[in-house]
Amino acid sequence: MASLFRSLQPSKPAELERPRLDLSGPLLTRAFETVVQGTDEQGGIEYWTDALKLKSRMFQQALGQGHPGDLPLETFKGLCAFMASVRRRIAPYLEQPAWDELVEAIVGLLDGAKDTSTTDARIAAFCARFPQDKKHRWVRDLAAEILHNVDPERYPLMLRWVWDRKANTGVIREIWFDDEVDNITIKVDDGYATYLMLREELSQFLSDNGVFRDVIWYVDLLSAKIYADYIAAQGGVYLRADFSHPGDPMEHTRRLLGLDGVKAGSGRTRLKAINGEAFVIDDKNLLE
């Protein structure tokens, strides 16, 4: 069957009313400096952007080639290892009959994905298939991970740690230009237009600082480092069960982006089955 995503070339997104984001230039500059410093001793920043591109290719191969309804369970388990907030909760949906229901939800999410004007509606419909409680907040992140990694040109990173209006937390808050940011509620929606605007603003900042290649992945890395520094400042409170105290300045960044999904040399992942056992990736092609 023909791919749902024949081309991942840059496309002009649907015209949306973008919100105004008052971002702090000095805070962004400081964050970018910490990204460069933190990656220098770990292969360099290109090593990290290459890892993000590899993650995206895995999603594209699994969901963008052929029909997503034919997605093998074992392949999807491999993808889950690279989604930090998803892998902690998704185990019950990796068994029948919940697995078939999950696949149906993914098909609906990707149906018409080239039309970004339907993004918020499709994400809402995806989330509505699951219980509306705190234990299922990861569902929103799953939808965001799928859209971004399958078609990164159209879909910016839209995870809850990037911006969660209800909780008034995320990257946007950490770089908001306001001396009283700790005492205000930022009235910015957490829909597609906001995330798109954030990516445009960060892309412009990076271009102004000499970054002209792989800007999409630089934006993701910069965003993760911004929130990772917030996590470190809070003592690792956020997602405490999934984040240990870091031994290096990039540890939280790595985990936010799901790049710690597989333990080197073992194939053993951080994805846990219902019985608590770690899932092991046997498909070498998924890791290469």
C-alpha positions in Angstrom: 0.0 0.0 0.0 1.3 3.4 -0.8 2.7 5.4 2.0 0.5 7.9 3.8 3.6 10.2 3.9 5.2 10.0 0.5 7.2 13.2 1.1 8.4 14.8 4.3 9.6 17.9 2.5 8.9 21.2 4.2 5.3 22.2 3.5 3.4 25.4 4.1 1.3 24.9 7.2 -2.4 25.9 7.3 -2.9 29.5 8.0 -3.5 29.8 11.8 -3.9 32.7 14.2 -0.6 32.5 16.0 -0.5 33.8 19.6 2.1 36.3 20.7 4.9 34.8 22.7 6.9 37.2 24.9 10.2 35.2 25.1 13.4 36.4 26.9 16.4 36.7 24.6 18.9 36.5 27.5 17.3 33.3 28.8 17.4 31.8 25.4 21.0 32.8 25.0 22.0 31.2 28.3 20.1 28.0 27.4 21.8 27.7 24.1 25.2 28.2 25.7 24.4 25.3 28.1 23.4 23.1 25.2 26.7 23.7 23.5 28.7 23.2 26.7 26.7 20.1 27.8 27.1 18.3 24.4 30.8 19.2 23.8 32.0 16.3 25.9 29.4 13.9 24.6 30.0 13.7 20.9 29.1 17.3 20.1 25.8 18.8 19.3 25.6 17.1 15.9 25.7 13.7 17.6 22.6 14.6 19.5 20.7 16.0 16.5 21.7 12.8 14.6 20.2 10.8 17.4 16.9 12.7 17.1 16.8 12.2 13.4 17.4 8.5 13.9 14.4 8.4 16.3 12.3 10.1 13.7 13.3 7.6 11.0 12.2 4.8 13.2 8.8 6.3 13.5 8.6 7.0 9.8 9.5 3.4 8.9 7.0 2.0 11.4 4.1 4.4 10.8 4.8 6.3 7.6 5.5 3.5 5.3 2.4 1.4 4.6 -0.8 1.7 6.6 -0.6 2.4 10.3 -3.3 -0.2 10.9 -0.8 -2.9 10.0 1.6 -1.8 12.7 3.2 -4.9 14.3 3.0 -4.9 18.1 6.6 -5.7 18.6 7.6 -2.7 16.4 5.4 -0.4 18.4 6.9 -1.6 21.6 10.3 -0.6 20.2 9.0 2.9 19.6 7.6 3.2 23.1 11.1 2.8 24.5 11.9 6.2 23.1 9.0 8.1 24.6 9.8 8.8 28.2 6.4 9.8 29.6 4.6 7.1 27.5 6.6 4.0 28.4 5.8 4.3 32.1 2.0 3.9 31.6 1.3 2.2 28.3 1.8 -1.5 29.3 -1.9 -2.3 29.6 -2.4 -1.2 26.0 0.3 -3.6 24.7 -2.0 -6.5 25.3 -5.2 -7.6 23.6 -7.9 -6.3 23.2 -6.6 -2.9 24.2 -3.9 -3.1 21.5 -6.4 -3.2 18.7 -8.2 -0.2 20.2 -4.9 1.7 20.4 -4.1 0.9 16.7 -7.5 2.3 15.7 -6.8 5.5 17.6 -3.4 5.8 15.9 -5.1 5.3 12.5 -7.5 8.1 13.2 -4.8 10.4 14.4 -2.8 10.0 11.2 -5.8 10.1 8.9 -5.6 13.4 7.1 -2.4 14.4 8.9 -1.3 16.5 5.9 -4.0 18.9 6.8 -2.6 20.7 9.9 -5.8 22.7 10.3 -7.3 19.5 11.9 -4.5 18.9 14.2 -6.1 19.9 17.5 -9.4 18.1 16.6 -7.5 14.9 15.7 -5.5 15.0 18.9 -8.6 15.6 21.0 -10.4 12.7 19.3 -7.4 10.5 20.0 -7.3 11.4 23.7 -11.1 10.9 23.9 -10.7 7.2 23.2 -9.0 6.8 26.6 -10.1 7.4 30.2 -9.9 11.1 31.1 -7.9 10.8 34.3 -4.4 11.6 35.5 -3.2 8.1 34.8 -3.8 8.7 31.1 -2.1 12.1 30.7 0.6 10.2 28.7 -1.9 9.7 25.9 -1.6 13.4 24.9 2.2 12.9 24.7 1.8 9.8 22.6 -0.2 11.6 20.0 2.4 14.4 20.0 5.3 12.0 19.7 3.7 10.2 16.8 2.9 13.3 14.8 6.2 15.0 15.4 8.4 12.0 14.6 6.4 10.8 11.6 6.2 14.2 10.0 8.6 16.6 11.8 8.3 19.3 9.1 4.6 19.8 9.7 4.4 19.1 13.4 6.6 20.7 16.0 7.3 19.1 19.3 4.0 19.4 21.3 4.7 17.4 24.5 3.3 18.6 27.8 6.7 19.6 29.1 6.9 22.0 26.1 3.7 23.8 27.3 0.8 22.7 29.5 -1.6 25.6 29.9 -3.7 23.9 32.6 -0.6 23.3 34.8 1.0 26.6 33.7 4.3 24.8 33.2 6.7 24.0 30.4 9.4 25.5 28.2 7.3 28.6 27.4 7.1 29.5 31.1 10.9 29.0 31.6 11.8 31.5 28.9 8.8 33.9 29.3 9.8 37.6 29.5 8.4 38.8 32.8 10.1 39.5 36.1 7.0 38.2 37.9 6.6 34.9 35.8 6.6 32.8 39.0 3.5 34.7 40.2 1.4 34.9 37.0 -0.7 32.6 34.8 0.4 32.7 31.2 -2.7 32.9 29.1 -1.5 31.1 26.0 -3.4 28.2 24.6 -1.6 24.8 24.2 -2.9 24.0 20.7 -1.0 23.5 17.5 -0.7 27.2 16.7 1.2 27.9 19.9 3.7 25.1 19.4 4.2 26.2 15.8 4.8 29.8 16.9 7.3 28.6 19.5 9.2 26.7 16.9 9.3 29.6 14.6 10.5 31.9 17.4 13.2 29.4 18.4 14.2 28.8 14.8 14.7 32.5 14.3 16.8 32.7 17.5 19.0 29.9 16.3 19.4 31.3 12.8 20.5 34.6 14.4 23.1 32.6 16.3 24.5 30.9 13.2 22.5 27.7 13.1 21.2 27.0 9.6 21.1 23.2 9.3 18.9 20.7 11.1 17.1 23.6 12.8 14.1 21.4 13.7 16.3 19.1 15.8 18.2 22.0 17.3 14.9 23.4 18.4 13.9 20.1 20.1 17.3 19.9 21.8 17.2 23.5 23.0 13.7 23.0 24.3 14.6 19.9 26.2 17.6 21.5 27.7 15.5 24.5 28.9 13.1 22.2 30.7 15.8 19.8 31.9 17.5 22.7 33.6 14.2 23.5 35.3 13.9 19.8 36.4 17.5 20.0 37.8 16.7 23.1 39.7 13.6 21.5 41.2 15.6 18.5 42.4 14.1 16.1 39.8 10.6 16.4 41.1 8.9 16.2 37.7 8.4 12.6 36.6 10.5 11.5 39.6 9.8 7.9 38.9 11.4 8.3 35.5 14.3 10.6 36.3 17.1 9.8 38.6 19.5 12.5 39.9 21.7 13.2 36.9 25.4 12.5 36.8 26.0 14.8 33.9 24.4 18.0 32.7 22.6 16.3 29.8 21.0 13.5 31.7 17.5 15.0 32.0 17.7 16.3 28.4 18.4 12.8 27.2 15.5 11.4 29.1 13.0 14.1 28.1 13.8 13.3 24.5 13.6 9.5 25.0 17.2 9.0 23.9 17.9 6.8 26.9 15.4 4.3 25.7 17.8 1.4 25.1 20.7 0.5 27.3 23.8 0.3 25.2 24.9 -3.1 24.2 22.0 -5.0 25.7 18.9 -4.2 23.7 17.1 -4.0 27.0 14.8 -1.0 27.1 13.1 1.1 29.8 9.7 0.0 28.6 8.1 -2.3 31.2 5.6 -5.0 30.6 2.6 -5.5 32.9 4.6 -8.0 34.9 7.4 -5.5 35.4 9.9 -7.1 33.1 11.9 -4.9 30.7 11.1 -5.2 27.0 14.1 -6.2 24.9 14.4 -5.0 21.3 15.3 -8.0 19.1 15.0 -6.1 15.8 18.5 -5.0 15.0 17.2 -2.8 12.1 15.4 -0.7 14.6 18.6 0.2 16.4 20.9 0.7 13.4 
